[in-house]
Amino acid sequence: MPLRIRLTAIFALAMAAVLAAAGYLTLSRFAESRDEYAGRATPAQLLAGQDAYADLRRELLTALPLVFLAATAGAYLLAAAALRPVERLRAQAAAVTDTTPHRRLQVPPSRDEIAFLAATLNAMLDRLQAALEREKRFAADAGHELRTPLSLLKTELDLALRRPRTPTELTAALTSAAEETQRLVDLAEDLLLLARTDQADHRPRGPHTIDLPPLLERITARHRAAFPTAVLTVDCPSRLQVVAEPSRVERALTNLVGNVLQHGRDPVEITAHETRGHVEIHVRDHGPGFPPDFLPAAFDRFTRADHARTTGGTGLGLAVVAAIARAVGGTYGATNHSDGGGDVWITLAARR
C-alpha cells in the first residue's frame, strides 16, 4: 500500500474519532441544558426544545460527514504533495545504474529533510562511484601485470620449440620460464590476499601471541640468503610480543623488508619498539628515499616509484602491507628520514 494512502487512512481515523467526539459532546451539552430548564419551561417551550435538538442532530449528521470527507481529501492531497519530492528522488535513484554511475539526485533548494536526504544519497553515490572506479582500475592493472609474465613465458617456450636447442639453451629457457611462472604465482597470491582482506565478512583464523624477535630474525635470515651482499641489522627488545595472525604479520614484514632491499640502499635497519599499547616496526634504508610525489600513493595498488617499471615487481608489495595492517587493526606509513633514506613502518597491537 502506498505511503500516502497509509498516511491518509491514519488521518481519516483520527479525524473520524475527533468529529464523532465533537458531535457527541455537542448533543450531550445541548440535552443537559434542555433538561436543566425543563422544569420552568412551558409545554410550547419543551416542544420547541425537542425540535431544536432534532434539528441540531440532523445538521450534525449532515455536516460532520461532509467535513470528514473534505478533511480526508485534503489530507490525501497534502500527503501526495509532501511525498512528491521523495517520489522524484526515488525515480532519479532508479536511473543510476552501473553504466551511468555519474548521475546524481537533484537537491531541492529548500533546506529541509528532503534536501538533506538528497545530499546524503549523493555523497553515498560518490563513494560508490569511487569504489567502482577503483575496482575497474584494479582489474585493468591486474590484467596488465598478468599479461607481461604470460607474454614472456609464451615467448620463451615458443623460442625453445622453434628449432633444436642445446641442453644449455634449454636450461636457460626453462630457467627464464620458471622465473616468470614464479612471478605469476606471487601475483596471484597477492591478488587473492587483497581480495580476501577486502571482504567485509572475511575473518582471519584468529589472533595469536607472536614473539617478535625470532620472527624478525627469521625474516632477516631469509633475505640475507636472497641478497648476500646486503647489510641488514635488527634492533628489537627481547620478549616483545604482538597479537595478530602469524601468517599475515610475517607476510607484511617480509614485504616491507623485501621492498626496501629491492628499491633502497643498504644498510637496512629493522627496529621495533612498544608505545601506547602498540608495537611500531620500522624498516629504513640509506638510499635516496622516496620521490616526494610518490609518498601519498606509496601504499596504493600497482604503484611504483619507478614509473618505467624497469626494476621488476608488481607494485603490490606495500599495498599488501596496507591491507594486512587494516585487517589486523594496525596502521602503516612511509616517509623520508631526516638523515636520508626511506622509512616504512607498520604498527600492531602489543600483548598486554
Secondary structure, DSSP 8 states (H G I E B T S, - for coil): --HHHHHHHHHHHHHHHHHHHHHHHHHHHHHHHHHHTTTT--HHHHHHHHHHHHHHHHHHHHHHHHHHHHHHHHHHHHHHHHHHHHHHHHHHHHT--TT-TT------SS-SHHHHHHHHHHHHHHHHHHHHHHHHHHHHHHHHHHHHHHHHHHHHHHHHHHS---HHHHHHHHHHHHHHHHHHHHHHHHHHHHHHHH-TT---S--EEEEHHHHHHHHHHHHHHHSTT--EEEE--TT-EEEE-HHHHHHHHHHHHHHHHHHS-S-EEEEEEEETTEEEEEEE--SS---TTTGGGTTSTT--S-TT--S---S-HHHHHHHHHHHTT-EEEEEE-TTSSEEEEEEEEB--
